[in-house]
Amino acid sequence: MFYNSNFWGMNFIWWFIWLILLFWIFATPYDVPGQRKKKESPLDILQKRFASGQITTEEYQEKKKILEDDLTNLK
């Protein structure tokens, strides 16, 4: 067998597979298990609950005002 063309101890196909794997992990926009995600703010959660119909308009306005007041008090 001719194994004189090893690329630093690995065949060319293995280097190609590693490059594809690294590209998939770091460059794809899809959710990869174990990848860090931005945490949702309380206002984002409130908007999602309102959009899904879990809370009424009055509850949304009341809770939104409370959250906005808390934000202004922190600054």
C-alpha positions in Angstrom: 0.0 0.0 0.0 1.1 3.6 -0.7 0.8 5.7 2.5 3.5 8.2 1.6 1.0 11.0 1.1 -0.2 11.2 4.7 -1.1 14.8 5.7 0.5 15.1 9.1 -0.5 11.6 10.1 -4.0 11.7 8.7 -5.3 11.0 5.3 -6.7 13.9 3.3 -10.3 12.7 3.8 -10.0 13.0 7.6 -8.8 16.6 7.3 -11.8 17.3 5.0 -14.2 15.8 7.5 -12.7 17.8 10.4 -13.0 21.1 8.4 -16.6 20.4 7.6 -17.4 19.6 11.2 -15.7 22.8 12.5 -17.5 24.8 9.8 -20.8 23.2 10.9 -20.2 24.0 14.6 -19.1 27.6 14.2 -20.7 29.0 11.0 -24.2 27.6 10.8 -27.0 29.8 12.0 -28.9 26.8 13.4 -29.2 25.9 17.1 -26.3 23.5 17.9 -26.7 21.6 21.2 -24.5 23.1 23.9 -24.3 26.5 22.1 -24.7 29.6 24.2 -27.9 31.5 23.7 -28.9 35.0 24.6 -31.2 35.0 27.7 -34.6 36.6 27.2 -35.4 39.7 29.1 -38.5 39.9 31.2 -40.1 42.2 28.7 -39.5 39.7 25.9 -41.1 36.9 27.9 -44.1 39.2 28.7 -44.5 40.0 25.0 -44.5 36.3 24.1 -47.1 35.6 26.7 -49.3 38.4 25.4 -48.9 37.2 21.8 -49.8 33.7 22.7 -53.0 34.8 24.5 -51.9 33.8 28.0 -52.6 37.2 29.4 -55.1 40.0 28.6 -54.4 43.4 27.3 -54.9 45.0 30.7 -52.6 42.5 32.4 -50.0 43.2 29.7 -50.1 46.9 30.1 -50.0 46.7 33.9 -47.0 44.4 33.9 -45.2 46.3 31.1 -45.5 49.5 33.2 -44.1 47.8 36.2 -41.1 46.4 34.2 -40.4 49.8 32.6 -40.6 51.5 36.0 -38.1 49.1 37.4 -35.7 49.7 34.5 -35.8 53.5 35.0 -35.2 53.1 38.7 -32.1 51.0 38.1 -30.5 53.6 36.0 
